Amino acid sequence: MNIKKIISNSIFLFLTLLLSSCAKYVDIKDGSDKILLVKKEPTGCISRGTVDVVVLAEIAYVERSEESINIDLLQLAKNSAVSVRANTIVKSASPKPGEATFSMFKCNRPWTK
């Protein structure tokens, strides 16, 4: 086998492992699948505060897709909602890529019990 090809493949493998090890894994809390994301602030609900969530927008100078970033931001917000016993969240701000603020509410939703 050609030595240049071996070195090239080794460098590619190393960089792939490096990038994957730098990726942030977002944990999924039990109950987060029951958190409802709505577009506007719900009425008749109790506010449970807000949460600012942040994920990496780029890893080792490689930009992550907007979809991946939004999925991770949403999961972090849902995890926080579980922690404060909220069942509904609203995305209220997104100042920079990889950052967002969510409002959390406890709403009367008997079908989720």
PARO-338910 format. One record per residue: residue in one letter; x, y, z of N, C-alpha, C, CB in turn; chain. Coordinates in nm, 3 decimals. Glycine has a CB too. Layout:
# PARO-338910
<'A'; <X; Y; Z>; <X; Y; Z>; <X; Y; Z>; <X; Y; Z>; 'A'>;
...
# end
This chain:
# PARO-338910
<'M'; <0.084; -0.118; 0.000>; <0.000; 0.000; 0.000>; <0.089; 0.125; 0.000>; <-0.096; -0.001; 0.123>; 'A'>;
<'N'; <0.045; 0.227; -0.064>; <0.119; 0.352; -0.075>; <0.123; 0.424; 0.060>; <0.056; 0.443; -0.183>; 'A'>;
<'I'; <0.240; 0.469; 0.102>; <0.256; 0.536; 0.232>; <0.177; 0.667; 0.238>; <0.405; 0.564; 0.259>; 'A'>;
<'K'; <0.168; 0.739; 0.127>; <0.091; 0.864; 0.125>; <-0.057; 0.837; 0.149>; <0.109; 0.937; -0.010>; 'A'>;
<'K'; <-0.107; 0.727; 0.093>; <-0.247; 0.691; 0.112>; <-0.273; 0.652; 0.258>; <-0.286; 0.576; 0.018>; 'A'>;
<'I'; <-0.181; 0.581; 0.319>; <-0.196; 0.542; 0.460>; <-0.198; 0.665; 0.550>; <-0.081; 0.447; 0.502>; 'A'>;
<'I'; <-0.106; 0.758; 0.524>; <-0.101; 0.881; 0.604>; <-0.227; 0.963; 0.583>; <0.025; 0.966; 0.567>; 'A'>;
<'S'; <-0.271; 0.974; 0.458>; <-0.392; 1.050; 0.427>; <-0.514; 0.990; 0.498>; <-0.415; 1.054; 0.275>; 'A'>;
<'N'; <-0.527; 0.857; 0.492>; <-0.640; 0.791; 0.560>; <-0.631; 0.807; 0.711>; <-0.645; 0.643; 0.523>; 'A'>;
<'S'; <-0.511; 0.802; 0.765>; <-0.492; 0.817; 0.910>; <-0.530; 0.957; 0.955>; <-0.346; 0.787; 0.949>; 'A'>;
<'I'; <-0.491; 1.057; 0.878>; <-0.526; 1.196; 0.911>; <-0.677; 1.216; 0.903>; <-0.454; 1.296; 0.816>; 'A'>;
<'F'; <-0.739; 1.161; 0.800>; <-0.884; 1.172; 0.786>; <-0.955; 1.107; 0.905>; <-0.931; 1.108; 0.654>; 'A'>;
<'L'; <-0.910; 0.988; 0.944>; <-0.971; 0.918; 1.058>; <-0.952; 0.998; 1.186>; <-0.910; 0.778; 1.073>; 'A'>;
<'F'; <-0.832; 1.052; 1.206>; <-0.805; 1.132; 1.325>; <-0.897; 1.254; 1.331>; <-0.659; 1.176; 1.328>; 'A'>;
<'L'; <-0.909; 1.326; 1.220>; <-0.994; 1.445; 1.218>; <-1.141; 1.410; 1.240>; <-0.978; 1.519; 1.086>; 'A'>;
<'T'; <-1.186; 1.300; 1.184>; <-1.324; 1.256; 1.205>; <-1.350; 1.224; 1.352>; <-1.354; 1.133; 1.119>; 'A'>;
<'L'; <-1.257; 1.153; 1.414>; <-1.271; 1.121; 1.556>; <-1.265; 1.247; 1.642>; <-1.163; 1.023; 1.600>; 'A'>;
<'L'; <-1.178; 1.340; 1.605>; <-1.166; 1.465; 1.680>; <-1.295; 1.544; 1.674>; <-1.050; 1.549; 1.625>; 'A'>;
<'L'; <-1.352; 1.558; 1.555>; <-1.477; 1.633; 1.540>; <-1.591; 1.567; 1.613>; <-1.512; 1.649; 1.393>; 'A'>;
<'S'; <-1.601; 1.435; 1.606>; <-1.711; 1.367; 1.673>; <-1.695; 1.371; 1.825>; <-1.721; 1.223; 1.626>; 'A'>;
<'S'; <-1.574; 1.373; 1.875>; <-1.554; 1.379; 2.019>; <-1.583; 1.519; 2.074>; <-1.413; 1.338; 2.055>; 'A'>;
<'C'; <-1.572; 1.621; 1.989>; <-1.601; 1.758; 2.033>; <-1.749; 1.789; 2.031>; <-1.527; 1.857; 1.945>; 'A'>;
<'A'; <-1.828; 1.708; 1.962>; <-1.972; 1.733; 1.950>; <-2.038; 1.722; 2.086>; <-2.037; 1.634; 1.850>; 'A'>;
<'K'; <-2.124; 1.815; 2.114>; <-2.194; 1.815; 2.242>; <-2.316; 1.725; 2.231>; <-2.235; 1.959; 2.283>; 'A'>;
<'Y'; <-2.326; 1.637; 2.327>; <-2.441; 1.548; 2.331>; <-2.543; 1.606; 2.427>; <-2.398; 1.404; 2.373>; 'A'>;
<'V'; <-2.665; 1.622; 2.382>; <-2.771; 1.677; 2.466>; <-2.850; 1.560; 2.524>; <-2.863; 1.774; 2.386>; 'A'>;
<'D'; <-2.850; 1.552; 2.655>; <-2.922; 1.447; 2.725>; <-3.073; 1.468; 2.711>; <-2.881; 1.443; 2.874>; 'A'>;
<'I'; <-3.148; 1.360; 2.709>; <-3.294; 1.368; 2.701>; <-3.351; 1.324; 2.834>; <-3.349; 1.281; 2.584>; 'A'>;
<'K'; <-3.413; 1.417; 2.906>; <-3.471; 1.386; 3.036>; <-3.604; 1.314; 3.020>; <-3.491; 1.514; 3.118>; 'A'>;
<'D'; <-3.632; 1.225; 3.115>; <-3.763; 1.160; 3.117>; <-3.872; 1.265; 3.131>; <-3.772; 1.056; 3.233>; 'A'>;
<'G'; <-3.975; 1.255; 3.050>; <-4.087; 1.349; 3.054>; <-4.073; 1.464; 2.957>; <-4.101; 1.402; 3.192>; 'A'>;
<'S'; <-3.955; 1.483; 2.899>; <-3.938; 1.597; 2.807>; <-4.019; 1.581; 2.680>; <-3.790; 1.614; 2.772>; 'A'>;
<'D'; <-4.054; 1.457; 2.647>; <-4.135; 1.433; 2.527>; <-4.278; 1.482; 2.545>; <-4.135; 1.285; 2.492>; 'A'>;
<'K'; <-4.318; 1.510; 2.669>; <-4.454; 1.558; 2.695>; <-4.463; 1.711; 2.699>; <-4.504; 1.501; 2.827>; 'A'>;
<'I'; <-4.351; 1.778; 2.683>; <-4.350; 1.925; 2.684>; <-4.397; 1.975; 2.548>; <-4.208; 1.980; 2.718>; 'A'>;
<'L'; <-4.493; 2.065; 2.552>; <-4.552; 2.119; 2.430>; <-4.487; 2.253; 2.394>; <-4.704; 2.136; 2.446>; 'A'>;
<'L'; <-4.440; 2.266; 2.271>; <-4.387; 2.392; 2.220>; <-4.500; 2.464; 2.147>; <-4.264; 2.369; 2.125>; 'A'>;
<'V'; <-4.529; 2.587; 2.190>; <-4.633; 2.667; 2.124>; <-4.571; 2.794; 2.069>; <-4.749; 2.701; 2.223>; 'A'>;
<'K'; <-4.639; 2.857; 1.974>; <-4.584; 2.976; 1.907>; <-4.607; 3.106; 1.984>; <-4.644; 2.988; 1.770>; 'A'>;
<'K'; <-4.717; 3.112; 2.061>; <-4.743; 3.235; 2.137>; <-4.773; 3.199; 2.282>; <-4.860; 3.316; 2.076>; 'A'>;
<'E'; <-4.758; 3.298; 2.368>; <-4.776; 3.276; 2.511>; <-4.918; 3.229; 2.541>; <-4.746; 3.405; 2.590>; 'A'>;
<'P'; <-4.930; 3.116; 2.612>; <-5.063; 3.062; 2.641>; <-5.135; 3.144; 2.748>; <-5.052; 2.915; 2.686>; 'A'>;
<'T'; <-5.268; 3.140; 2.746>; <-5.347; 3.210; 2.846>; <-5.394; 3.110; 2.951>; <-5.467; 3.284; 2.782>; 'A'>;
<'G'; <-5.417; 3.159; 3.072>; <-5.469; 3.074; 3.179>; <-5.366; 2.976; 3.233>; <-5.588; 2.999; 3.130>; 'A'>;
<'C'; <-5.238; 3.006; 3.215>; <-5.131; 2.918; 3.260>; <-5.047; 2.989; 3.367>; <-5.043; 2.872; 3.141>; 'A'>;
<'I'; <-4.978; 2.911; 3.445>; <-4.890; 2.965; 3.548>; <-4.748; 2.972; 3.493>; <-4.895; 2.878; 3.678>; 'A'>;
<'S'; <-4.686; 3.090; 3.500>; <-4.550; 3.106; 3.452>; <-4.453; 3.032; 3.544>; <-4.513; 3.256; 3.442>; 'A'>;
<'R'; <-4.359; 2.961; 3.485>; <-4.253; 2.892; 3.560>; <-4.117; 2.955; 3.530>; <-4.250; 2.742; 3.526>; 'A'>;
<'G'; <-4.119; 3.076; 3.473>; <-3.996; 3.149; 3.446>; <-3.946; 3.131; 3.304>; <-3.889; 3.105; 3.542>; 'A'>;
<'T'; <-3.822; 3.174; 3.284>; <-3.759; 3.161; 3.153>; <-3.628; 3.085; 3.168>; <-3.735; 3.301; 3.090>; 'A'>;
<'V'; <-3.579; 3.037; 3.058>; <-3.451; 2.968; 3.056>; <-3.374; 3.012; 2.932>; <-3.470; 2.813; 3.059>; 'A'>;
<'D'; <-3.247; 3.044; 2.951>; <-3.157; 3.073; 2.841>; <-3.077; 2.946; 2.812>; <-3.063; 3.195; 2.873>; 'A'>;
<'V'; <-3.082; 2.900; 2.689>; <-3.010; 2.779; 2.651>; <-2.905; 2.812; 2.545>; <-3.107; 2.670; 2.599>; 'A'>;
<'V'; <-2.793; 2.741; 2.552>; <-2.682; 2.767; 2.461>; <-2.622; 2.634; 2.416>; <-2.574; 2.855; 2.529>; 'A'>;
<'V'; <-2.597; 2.622; 2.286>; <-2.526; 2.506; 2.230>; <-2.418; 2.559; 2.137>; <-2.624; 2.409; 2.155>; 'A'>;
<'L'; <-2.326; 2.472; 2.099>; <-2.220; 2.509; 2.007>; <-2.279; 2.531; 1.868>; <-2.110; 2.402; 2.003>; 'A'>;
<'A'; <-2.247; 2.646; 1.808>; <-2.291; 2.675; 1.672>; <-2.191; 2.624; 1.570>; <-2.313; 2.825; 1.653>; 'A'>;
<'E'; <-2.067; 2.604; 1.617>; <-1.965; 2.546; 1.530>; <-1.873; 2.460; 1.614>; <-1.885; 2.656; 1.455>; 'A'>;
<'I'; <-1.819; 2.359; 1.550>; <-1.727; 2.268; 1.618>; <-1.599; 2.264; 1.536>; <-1.789; 2.125; 1.635>; 'A'>;
<'A'; <-1.490; 2.304; 1.597>; <-1.359; 2.305; 1.530>; <-1.366; 2.378; 1.396>; <-1.308; 2.161; 1.510>; 'A'>;
<'Y'; <-1.424; 2.497; 1.396>; <-1.438; 2.583; 1.278>; <-1.531; 2.528; 1.171>; <-1.303; 2.606; 1.219>; 'A'>;
<'V'; <-1.609; 2.427; 1.205>; <-1.708; 2.374; 1.113>; <-1.846; 2.412; 1.166>; <-1.694; 2.218; 1.097>; 'A'>;
<'E'; <-1.921; 2.490; 1.087>; <-2.052; 2.533; 1.131>; <-2.151; 2.418; 1.132>; <-2.104; 2.645; 1.041>; 'A'>;
<'R'; <-2.232; 2.412; 1.239>; <-2.337; 2.312; 1.246>; <-2.459; 2.363; 1.170>; <-2.374; 2.279; 1.395>; 'A'>;
<'S'; <-2.543; 2.271; 1.126>; <-2.663; 2.312; 1.054>; <-2.760; 2.380; 1.150>; <-2.730; 2.190; 0.985>; 'A'>;
<'E'; <-2.837; 2.472; 1.096>; <-2.935; 2.544; 1.177>; <-3.036; 2.448; 1.238>; <-3.007; 2.651; 1.092>; 'A'>;
<'E'; <-3.072; 2.345; 1.163>; <-3.167; 2.245; 1.212>; <-3.111; 2.171; 1.334>; <-3.201; 2.145; 1.100>; 'A'>;
<'S'; <-2.986; 2.131; 1.328>; <-2.924; 2.060; 1.442>; <-2.916; 2.150; 1.565>; <-2.783; 2.011; 1.404>; 'A'>;
<'I'; <-2.880; 2.274; 1.541>; <-2.871; 2.370; 1.652>; <-3.008; 2.387; 1.717>; <-2.817; 2.507; 1.603>; 'A'>;
<'N'; <-3.113; 2.406; 1.635>; <-3.248; 2.427; 1.689>; <-3.300; 2.304; 1.763>; <-3.344; 2.463; 1.576>; 'A'>;
<'I'; <-3.268; 2.185; 1.714>; <-3.310; 2.062; 1.781>; <-3.247; 2.055; 1.920>; <-3.271; 1.938; 1.698>; 'A'>;
<'D'; <-3.118; 2.086; 1.929>; <-3.050; 2.082; 2.059>; <-3.101; 2.190; 2.154>; <-2.899; 2.098; 2.039>; 'A'>;
<'L'; <-3.126; 2.311; 2.101>; <-3.180; 2.418; 2.185>; <-3.317; 2.380; 2.241>; <-3.191; 2.549; 2.104>; 'A'>;
<'L'; <-3.401; 2.324; 2.156>; <-3.535; 2.283; 2.199>; <-3.527; 2.174; 2.305>; <-3.617; 2.234; 2.079>; 'A'>;
<'Q'; <-3.437; 2.078; 2.287>; <-3.426; 1.970; 2.385>; <-3.378; 2.022; 2.520>; <-3.330; 1.862; 2.334>; 'A'>;
<'L'; <-3.283; 2.115; 2.518>; <-3.236; 2.174; 2.644>; <-3.349; 2.250; 2.714>; <-3.118; 2.268; 2.618>; 'A'>;
<'A'; <-3.431; 2.321; 2.637>; <-3.544; 2.394; 2.694>; <-3.646; 2.297; 2.753>; <-3.610; 2.484; 2.588>; 'A'>;
<'K'; <-3.673; 2.188; 2.683>; <-3.767; 2.087; 2.735>; <-3.713; 2.024; 2.862>; <-3.794; 1.979; 2.628>; 'A'>;
<'N'; <-3.583; 1.996; 2.866>; <-3.523; 1.941; 2.988>; <-3.540; 2.036; 3.105>; <-3.374; 1.912; 2.965>; 'A'>;
<'S'; <-3.521; 2.165; 3.081>; <-3.538; 2.266; 3.186>; <-3.684; 2.274; 3.231>; <-3.491; 2.403; 3.138>; 'A'>;
<'A'; <-3.775; 2.262; 3.137>; <-3.918; 2.267; 3.170>; <-3.955; 2.150; 3.261>; <-4.004; 2.263; 3.041>; 'A'>;
<'V'; <-3.899; 2.033; 3.235>; <-3.924; 1.917; 3.322>; <-3.877; 1.948; 3.463>; <-3.853; 1.791; 3.267>; 'A'>;
<'S'; <-3.762; 2.012; 3.475>; <-3.703; 2.042; 3.606>; <-3.790; 2.136; 3.689>; <-3.566; 2.103; 3.588>; 'A'>;
<'V'; <-3.862; 2.228; 3.625>; <-3.946; 2.323; 3.699>; <-4.094; 2.285; 3.694>; <-3.928; 2.465; 3.644>; 'A'>;
<'R'; <-4.122; 2.165; 3.647>; <-4.259; 2.112; 3.636>; <-4.349; 2.196; 3.546>; <-4.322; 2.103; 3.774>; 'A'>;
<'A'; <-4.292; 2.242; 3.438>; <-4.371; 2.311; 3.335>; <-4.409; 2.206; 3.231>; <-4.291; 2.431; 3.271>; 'A'>;
<'N'; <-4.514; 2.236; 3.153>; <-4.553; 2.143; 3.047>; <-4.569; 2.211; 2.912>; <-4.683; 2.074; 3.085>; 'A'>;
<'T'; <-4.541; 2.342; 2.908>; <-4.555; 2.418; 2.784>; <-4.441; 2.519; 2.776>; <-4.694; 2.489; 2.777>; 'A'>;
<'I'; <-4.381; 2.531; 2.658>; <-4.274; 2.630; 2.640>; <-4.301; 2.714; 2.515>; <-4.136; 2.561; 2.629>; 'A'>;
<'V'; <-4.247; 2.837; 2.518>; <-4.258; 2.930; 2.406>; <-4.119; 2.987; 2.381>; <-4.363; 3.044; 2.435>; 'A'>;
<'K'; <-4.073; 2.980; 2.257>; <-3.945; 3.042; 2.224>; <-3.966; 3.191; 2.215>; <-3.885; 2.985; 2.089>; 'A'>;
<'S'; <-3.899; 3.266; 2.302>; <-3.924; 3.409; 2.307>; <-3.813; 3.493; 2.245>; <-3.945; 3.451; 2.449>; 'A'>;
<'A'; <-3.691; 3.441; 2.237>; <-3.582; 3.517; 2.176>; <-3.473; 3.423; 2.128>; <-3.524; 3.620; 2.276>; 'A'>;
<'S'; <-3.401; 3.469; 2.026>; <-3.288; 3.395; 1.974>; <-3.182; 3.496; 1.931>; <-3.330; 3.302; 1.854>; 'A'>;
<'P'; <-3.106; 3.549; 2.029>; <-3.015; 3.661; 2.000>; <-2.902; 3.629; 1.902>; <-2.957; 3.708; 2.126>; 'A'>;
<'K'; <-2.845; 3.509; 1.910>; <-2.734; 3.470; 1.824>; <-2.750; 3.322; 1.787>; <-2.597; 3.495; 1.894>; 'A'>;
<'P'; <-2.684; 3.278; 1.681>; <-2.688; 3.135; 1.650>; <-2.636; 3.054; 1.769>; <-2.604; 3.104; 1.522>; 'A'>;
<'G'; <-2.710; 2.952; 1.807>; <-2.670; 2.868; 1.919>; <-2.722; 2.915; 2.053>; <-2.522; 2.859; 1.924>; 'A'>;
<'E'; <-2.801; 3.022; 2.054>; <-2.857; 3.075; 2.178>; <-3.007; 3.097; 2.162>; <-2.787; 3.206; 2.220>; 'A'>;
<'A'; <-3.082; 3.075; 2.270>; <-3.227; 3.101; 2.266>; <-3.279; 3.117; 2.408>; <-3.303; 2.987; 2.192>; 'A'>;
<'T'; <-3.389; 3.188; 2.419>; <-3.458; 3.205; 2.546>; <-3.598; 3.148; 2.530>; <-3.462; 3.355; 2.591>; 'A'>;
<'F'; <-3.639; 3.067; 2.625>; <-3.772; 3.007; 2.624>; <-3.845; 3.046; 2.752>; <-3.763; 2.853; 2.609>; 'A'>;
<'S'; <-3.974; 3.076; 2.740>; <-4.061; 3.096; 2.856>; <-4.127; 2.962; 2.885>; <-4.167; 3.209; 2.830>; 'A'>;
<'M'; <-4.144; 2.932; 3.015>; <-4.199; 2.802; 3.055>; <-4.328; 2.824; 3.134>; <-4.096; 2.721; 3.139>; 'A'>;
<'F'; <-4.427; 2.739; 3.109>; <-4.558; 2.753; 3.173>; <-4.610; 2.617; 3.218>; <-4.657; 2.818; 3.076>; 'A'>;
<'K'; <-4.688; 2.623; 3.324>; <-4.765; 2.506; 3.370>; <-4.909; 2.535; 3.330>; <-4.751; 2.480; 3.528>; 'A'>;
<'C'; <-4.960; 2.456; 3.234>; <-5.096; 2.475; 3.184>; <-5.181; 2.357; 3.221>; <-5.097; 2.496; 3.033>; 'A'>;
<'N'; <-5.310; 2.381; 3.233>; <-5.404; 2.274; 3.262>; <-5.430; 2.198; 3.132>; <-5.537; 2.330; 3.324>; 'A'>;
<'R'; <-5.364; 2.084; 3.121>; <-5.381; 1.999; 3.002>; <-5.412; 1.858; 3.052>; <-5.252; 2.001; 2.908>; 'A'>;
<'P'; <-5.538; 1.828; 3.083>; <-5.572; 1.698; 3.143>; <-5.537; 1.578; 3.056>; <-5.718; 1.694; 3.174>; 'A'>;
<'W'; <-5.527; 1.597; 2.926>; <-5.496; 1.484; 2.838>; <-5.350; 1.439; 2.850>; <-5.526; 1.523; 2.693>; 'A'>;
<'T'; <-5.263; 1.517; 2.919>; <-5.122; 1.478; 2.933>; <-5.093; 1.405; 3.063>; <-5.034; 1.598; 2.923>; 'A'>;
<'K'; <-5.191; 1.388; 3.148>; <-5.167; 1.325; 3.279>; <-5.163; 1.177; 3.270>; <-5.273; 1.364; 3.378>; 'A'>;
# end
